[in-house]
Amino acid sequence: KIKPLIVGSGLKTGMNLLVDNAREVGADRVVNNVAAVNKYGAPLIIIDFGTATTFNVVDEKGQFRGGVIAPGIKGSLDSLVNGTAKLPKVEIERPDRVIGTNTVTNMQSGIFYGFAGLVEYIVQKIKREMKSDCVKTVATGGISEIIAGETSCIDYVDKLLTLEGLKYLYYLNSTEE
């Protein structure tokens, strides 16, 4: 007999979505943004390493300005393995060297260092567009910890960000009876 709270239009979030079509913004992105602003303040870049790798940009007023959606790391690796005849499944982990000496370390290097470079470059470009180096960067999801260990642009790793955002939205929207 509990009425579920659905993250979508009409839900009070305390955050303006200054994008072309707010209905297109995924619930996970809204939840992560709300949690990050309440926990770390603004301005922020929130990177979620999930099915997709999303970069959310929140300005100094705590408003969602838009972002970037890139392929997810696991999906990219799966596509590489499934789209070729001889490449094996490998674990996503940091190889000791960039230059691999066998197929497995070649693939691990491409996935790991490729995504670390993607993150560094996109964060750098976002900060330039925001005209600020004072933007904090929070990473969450999947392999956020191992990528954060390779980059200099991630300030916080918060594996529970989405759950904290859901909790915050629940309390924001609950009414006393």
Contacts in CASP RR format, 6 or more apart in sequence:
PFRMAT RR
TARGET T0000
AUTHOR 0000-0000-0000
METHOD contacts of the structure
MODEL  1
KIKPLIVGSGLKTGMNLLVDNAREVGADRVVNNVAAVNKYGAPLIIIDFG
TATTFNVVDEKGQFRGGVIAPGIKGSLDSLVNGTAKLPKVEIERPDRVIG
TNTVTNMQSGIFYGFAGLVEYIVQKIKREMKSDCVKTVATGGISEIIAGE
TSCIDYVDKLLTLEGLKYLYYLNSTEE
5 11 0 8 1.000
5 169 0 8 1.000
5 170 0 8 1.000
5 173 0 8 1.000
5 174 0 8 1.000
7 27 0 8 1.000
7 30 0 8 1.000
7 31 0 8 1.000
7 166 0 8 1.000
7 169 0 8 1.000
8 27 0 8 1.000
8 30 0 8 1.000
9 22 0 8 1.000
9 23 0 8 1.000
11 169 0 8 1.000
11 173 0 8 1.000
12 169 0 8 1.000
12 172 0 8 1.000
12 173 0 8 1.000
13 30 0 8 1.000
13 34 0 8 1.000
13 169 0 8 1.000
13 172 0 8 1.000
14 34 0 8 1.000
14 172 0 8 1.000
15 30 0 8 1.000
15 33 0 8 1.000
15 34 0 8 1.000
15 37 0 8 1.000
15 58 0 8 1.000
15 62 0 8 1.000
15 63 0 8 1.000
15 64 0 8 1.000
16 61 0 8 1.000
16 62 0 8 1.000
16 63 0 8 1.000
16 64 0 8 1.000
17 25 0 8 1.000
17 30 0 8 1.000
17 63 0 8 1.000
17 64 0 8 1.000
18 59 0 8 1.000
18 63 0 8 1.000
18 64 0 8 1.000
18 65 0 8 1.000
18 66 0 8 1.000
19 25 0 8 1.000
19 64 0 8 1.000
19 65 0 8 1.000
19 66 0 8 1.000
25 64 0 8 1.000
28 48 0 8 1.000
28 54 0 8 1.000
28 162 0 8 1.000
29 46 0 8 1.000
29 48 0 8 1.000
29 54 0 8 1.000
29 56 0 8 1.000
29 64 0 8 1.000
30 64 0 8 1.000
31 162 0 8 1.000
31 165 0 8 1.000
31 166 0 8 1.000
31 169 0 8 1.000
32 46 0 8 1.000
32 48 0 8 1.000
32 56 0 8 1.000
32 140 0 8 1.000
32 161 0 8 1.000
32 162 0 8 1.000
32 165 0 8 1.000
33 44 0 8 1.000
33 46 0 8 1.000
33 56 0 8 1.000
33 58 0 8 1.000
33 64 0 8 1.000
34 165 0 8 1.000
34 168 0 8 1.000
34 169 0 8 1.000
35 158 0 8 1.000
35 161 0 8 1.000
35 162 0 8 1.000
35 164 0 8 1.000
35 165 0 8 1.000
35 168 0 8 1.000
36 44 0 8 1.000
36 46 0 8 1.000
36 56 0 8 1.000
36 58 0 8 1.000
36 138 0 8 1.000
36 158 0 8 1.000
36 161 0 8 1.000
37 44 0 8 1.000
37 58 0 8 1.000
37 62 0 8 1.000
38 165 0 8 1.000
38 168 0 8 1.000
39 158 0 8 1.000
39 161 0 8 1.000
39 164 0 8 1.000
40 136 0 8 1.000
40 138 0 8 1.000
40 156 0 8 1.000
41 62 0 8 1.000
41 136 0 8 1.000
42 58 0 8 1.000
42 59 0 8 1.000
42 60 0 8 1.000
42 61 0 8 1.000
42 62 0 8 1.000
43 57 0 8 1.000
43 58 0 8 1.000
43 59 0 8 1.000
43 60 0 8 1.000
43 62 0 8 1.000
43 130 0 8 1.000
43 132 0 8 1.000
43 134 0 8 1.000
43 135 0 8 1.000
43 136 0 8 1.000
44 56 0 8 1.000
44 57 0 8 1.000
44 58 0 8 1.000
44 62 0 8 1.000
44 135 0 8 1.000
44 136 0 8 1.000
44 137 0 8 1.000
44 138 0 8 1.000
45 55 0 8 1.000
45 56 0 8 1.000
45 57 0 8 1.000
45 58 0 8 1.000
45 123 0 8 1.000
45 126 0 8 1.000
45 127 0 8 1.000
45 135 0 8 1.000
45 136 0 8 1.000
45 137 0 8 1.000
45 138 0 8 1.000
46 54 0 8 1.000
46 55 0 8 1.000
46 56 0 8 1.000
46 58 0 8 1.000
46 137 0 8 1.000
46 138 0 8 1.000
46 139 0 8 1.000
46 140 0 8 1.000
46 161 0 8 1.000
47 53 0 8 1.000
47 54 0 8 1.000
47 55 0 8 1.000
47 56 0 8 1.000
47 119 0 8 1.000
47 123 0 8 1.000
47 137 0 8 1.000
47 138 0 8 1.000
47 139 0 8 1.000
47 140 0 8 1.000
47 144 0 8 1.000
47 154 0 8 1.000
48 54 0 8 1.000
48 56 0 8 1.000
48 139 0 8 1.000
48 140 0 8 1.000
48 141 0 8 1.000
48 144 0 8 1.000
48 161 0 8 1.000
48 162 0 8 1.000
49 72 0 8 1.000
49 73 0 8 1.000
49 139 0 8 1.000
49 140 0 8 1.000
49 141 0 8 1.000
49 142 0 8 1.000
49 143 0 8 1.000
49 144 0 8 1.000
49 147 0 8 1.000
50 72 0 8 1.000
50 73 0 8 1.000
50 74 0 8 1.000
50 141 0 8 1.000
50 142 0 8 1.000
51 72 0 8 1.000
51 74 0 8 1.000
51 75 0 8 1.000
52 69 0 8 1.000
52 70 0 8 1.000
52 71 0 8 1.000
52 72 0 8 1.000
53 69 0 8 1.000
53 70 0 8 1.000
53 71 0 8 1.000
53 72 0 8 1.000
53 73 0 8 1.000
53 115 0 8 1.000
53 118 0 8 1.000
53 119 0 8 1.000
54 67 0 8 1.000
54 68 0 8 1.000
54 69 0 8 1.000
54 70 0 8 1.000
55 67 0 8 1.000
55 68 0 8 1.000
55 69 0 8 1.000
55 70 0 8 1.000
55 122 0 8 1.000
55 123 0 8 1.000
55 126 0 8 1.000
56 64 0 8 1.000
56 66 0 8 1.000
56 67 0 8 1.000
57 64 0 8 1.000
57 65 0 8 1.000
57 66 0 8 1.000
57 67 0 8 1.000
57 126 0 8 1.000
57 130 0 8 1.000
58 64 0 8 1.000
58 65 0 8 1.000
59 65 0 8 1.000
59 130 0 8 1.000
60 132 0 8 1.000
67 126 0 8 1.000
68 122 0 8 1.000
68 126 0 8 1.000
70 118 0 8 1.000
70 122 0 8 1.000
71 79 0 8 1.000
73 92 0 8 1.000
73 111 0 8 1.000
73 115 0 8 1.000
73 143 0 8 1.000
73 147 0 8 1.000
74 92 0 8 1.000
76 111 0 8 1.000
76 115 0 8 1.000
77 90 0 8 1.000
77 92 0 8 1.000
77 107 0 8 1.000
77 111 0 8 1.000
80 87 0 8 1.000
80 107 0 8 1.000
80 111 0 8 1.000
81 87 0 8 1.000
81 88 0 8 1.000
81 89 0 8 1.000
81 90 0 8 1.000
86 103 0 8 1.000
87 103 0 8 1.000
87 107 0 8 1.000
88 103 0 8 1.000
88 104 0 8 1.000
88 107 0 8 1.000
90 104 0 8 1.000
90 107 0 8 1.000
90 108 0 8 1.000
90 111 0 8 1.000
91 108 0 8 1.000
92 108 0 8 1.000
92 111 0 8 1.000
92 112 0 8 1.000
92 143 0 8 1.000
92 146 0 8 1.000
93 108 0 8 1.000
93 112 0 8 1.000
93 146 0 8 1.000
94 108 0 8 1.000
94 112 0 8 1.000
94 146 0 8 1.000
94 150 0 8 1.000
95 105 0 8 1.000
95 108 0 8 1.000
95 109 0 8 1.000
95 112 0 8 1.000
96 105 0 8 1.000
97 105 0 8 1.000
97 109 0 8 1.000
98 109 0 8 1.000
98 113 0 8 1.000
99 109 0 8 1.000
100 106 0 8 1.000
100 108 0 8 1.000
100 109 0 8 1.000
112 146 0 8 1.000
112 147 0 8 1.000
112 150 0 8 1.000
113 150 0 8 1.000
115 147 0 8 1.000
116 147 0 8 1.000
116 150 0 8 1.000
116 151 0 8 1.000
117 151 0 8 1.000
119 147 0 8 1.000
119 151 0 8 1.000
119 153 0 8 1.000
119 154 0 8 1.000
120 151 0 8 1.000
120 152 0 8 1.000
120 153 0 8 1.000
123 137 0 8 1.000
123 151 0 8 1.000
123 153 0 8 1.000
123 154 0 8 1.000
124 153 0 8 1.000
126 135 0 8 1.000
127 133 0 8 1.000
127 135 0 8 1.000
136 155 0 8 1.000
136 156 0 8 1.000
137 153 0 8 1.000
137 154 0 8 1.000
137 155 0 8 1.000
137 156 0 8 1.000
138 154 0 8 1.000
138 155 0 8 1.000
138 156 0 8 1.000
138 157 0 8 1.000
138 158 0 8 1.000
138 161 0 8 1.000
139 147 0 8 1.000
139 148 0 8 1.000
139 154 0 8 1.000
139 156 0 8 1.000
139 157 0 8 1.000
139 158 0 8 1.000
140 157 0 8 1.000
140 158 0 8 1.000
140 159 0 8 1.000
140 160 0 8 1.000
140 161 0 8 1.000
140 162 0 8 1.000
141 159 0 8 1.000
141 161 0 8 1.000
141 162 0 8 1.000
142 159 0 8 1.000
144 154 0 8 1.000
144 157 0 8 1.000
144 159 0 8 1.000
145 157 0 8 1.000
145 159 0 8 1.000
147 154 0 8 1.000
148 154 0 8 1.000
148 157 0 8 1.000
158 164 0 8 1.000
END
